[in-house]
Amino acid sequence: MQQIGSSNNSSAVKEQYATSRGLDTRISFHDKYSTNKQGYGNWIFSHYEIREGMHILEIGCGNGSLWMGHDDDMARCGRLVLTDLSEGMLSTAKAHLGERDNVSYMLADIQDIPFEDNSFDMVIANAMLYHVPDLDQGLREVRRVLKDGGAFCCATFGEHNFAECLAEWFRLDAEHFQPNHNFTLENGTQQLQTYFSEVQTLYYEDSLHVTDIEDLVEYLRSLASFKAIIEIPVPRIREILEKHAQDGVIDLPKEYGMFICR
């Protein structure tokens, strides 16, 4: 679910999310070093109102981690459809969550959702809307398949995140650091209000307190979209990070949150 750096290059995005390996690295890193121990995914899920028999669609489900540990909520769903653009991600999600009578896994694109109008009580799209080439079309599709009175829940990040800090530390110019601000906490409301009459913004308070620089090196190297850093020799990456450590610790800001739309 976590993202950093330039993600406007579609080939880099496909590479980054082709399998769950890099995503698993990033999720583990955030689980280990985030100061808010509730966990971003747990916080997001805490705002869902899942009632008996609801039909729910998740777009860009990744490795299925959002639903892990929520068996009762999954069982409560009349229908739960988990979709992604990556077969590798779907395979991992299915391995994590298993076969269930009310759960299906399928390849799907938010820009062309393969379901009839008014099919779902809730649509979920976390940490992925900024990747959508035609976001207006994607949001139109979400509104189309969502029932009247249904909820669209989408998580994203802000424009003052740890990516900007790292870009400054590594002295990345505009050519090598093009942050993806297509859909952020700052501009998301305006985009969503075109399709939804009620848009609520929720903020997740968090930061990173990294006590092992080697883990941060590995994290950075898992990001195909931050190619300029990946191409730097590992000893040099380590040297730059160490300059910004205090007593062996690196602190970085995080600006995450979500929208609930009706």
Summary of the structure (lengths in Angstrom):
residues: 262
radius of gyration: 18.4
end to end distance: 23.1
largest distance: 56.9
contacts: 826
relative contact order: 0.18
helix: 37%
strand: 24%
